[in-house]
Amino acid sequence: MAKQPSKIELSIEEEKQAGETINAVYDGKRRIGSIRPETGQFVIELTNGEVYHAKTYDEGLNTLIMQYHLHK
C-alpha cells in the first residue's frame, strides 16, 4: 500500500527585522523560512541559508513550501 502523505499546517507571522517587515513561515513551532519584499520582487530565505527570488508573494510561498518538502 502507498503511504499517505502527512499533512503539515503552516502559519505565517509578520515580524520586524532590521526595520523591515518580513513574513516568517512556521511549521508548528519550527521556523522554515521567511519572505520579504524587495524592489519589485520577493526574496525567500530558508533557515539553511538558501536564498531564492520570486516575482509574486504566492510564487515565493510556493517555492518556500517546495524547498521545505524537498529537504525535509
C-alpha positions as CSV (number, residue, x, y, z in Angstrom):
1,M,0.0,0.0,0.0
2,A,1.1,3.5,-0.7
3,K,1.9,5.6,2.3
4,Q,-0.4,8.6,2.8
5,P,1.4,11.9,2.7
6,S,1.5,13.6,6.0
7,K,-0.3,17.0,6.2
8,I,1.6,20.0,7.6
9,E,0.0,23.1,9.0
10,L,1.9,26.3,8.2
11,S,1.5,29.6,9.9
12,I,2.6,32.9,8.6
13,E,3.6,35.7,11.1
14,E,4.7,39.2,10.4
15,E,7.9,40.1,12.1
16,K,10.1,43.2,12.2
17,Q,13.7,42.6,11.3
18,A,16.2,45.4,10.9
19,G,13.4,47.9,10.3
20,E,11.7,45.8,7.6
21,T,8.5,43.8,7.9
22,I,9.0,40.2,6.8
23,N,6.7,37.2,6.8
24,A,8.1,34.3,8.7
25,V,6.7,30.9,7.9
26,Y,6.4,28.2,10.6
27,D,5.6,24.5,10.6
28,G,4.2,24.3,14.1
29,K,6.9,25.9,16.3
30,R,9.7,25.4,13.8
31,R,10.6,28.2,11.5
32,I,11.1,27.1,7.9
33,G,11.9,30.4,6.2
34,S,10.9,33.9,5.5
35,I,9.6,36.1,2.6
36,R,10.4,39.8,2.3
37,P,9.6,42.3,-0.4
38,E,12.4,43.9,-2.3
39,T,12.2,46.3,-5.3
40,G,9.6,44.7,-7.5
41,Q,10.2,41.1,-6.3
42,F,10.2,38.9,-3.2
43,V,13.2,37.3,-1.5
44,I,12.8,33.9,0.0
45,E,15.3,32.8,2.7
46,L,15.3,29.3,4.0
47,T,16.6,28.6,7.5
48,N,19.6,26.6,6.0
49,G,20.7,29.9,4.3
50,E,19.5,29.2,0.7
51,V,18.0,32.3,-1.0
52,Y,15.5,32.4,-3.8
53,H,13.7,35.2,-5.7
54,A,10.1,35.3,-6.9
55,K,8.0,37.8,-8.8
56,T,4.9,37.4,-6.6
57,Y,4.2,36.6,-3.0
58,D,2.3,33.5,-3.9
59,E,5.1,32.2,-6.1
60,G,7.5,32.9,-3.2
61,L,5.4,31.0,-0.8
62,N,5.1,28.0,-3.2
63,T,8.9,28.0,-3.6
64,L,9.4,28.0,0.2
65,I,7.0,25.1,0.6
66,M,8.5,23.1,-2.2
67,Q,12.0,23.5,-0.9
68,Y,10.9,22.6,2.6
69,H,9.3,19.4,1.4
70,L,12.4,18.6,-0.7
71,H,14.8,18.9,2.2
72,K,12.5,17.5,4.9
